[in-house]
């Protein structure tokens, strides 16, 4: 298990920016697929972005061009830079790691199911 702790959420006006961080502790972090997901009240958890051990990134259509996922393996930290935020981006944001399945090559999955380790979430609220 790789405990994950998110931070950086908050309240911002539409058009603003936030940078989320996810600190991972444990061995082997750099070998895992990692991802960001979000869940708004009354809605299912949805994908935001994923990143492979080799920095191959994959984005949901709704955030492409506005969000950037990155990882610092030396600091064992995952990031999500969010720009041009919209009210519909309001949600609890979670980082996740797949510590079970071997890296499949190419882009990491953008669905929640393969990810077995989750953080507690950080709230992002965007006002219009």
Secondary structure, 3 states (H helix, E strand, C coil): CCCEEEECCEEEECCCCEEEEEEECCCCHHHCEEEEEEECCCCCCEEEEEECCCCCEEECCCCCCCEEEEEECCCCEEEEEECCCCHHHCEEEEEEEECCCCCCCCCCCCCCCCCCEECCCEEEEEEC
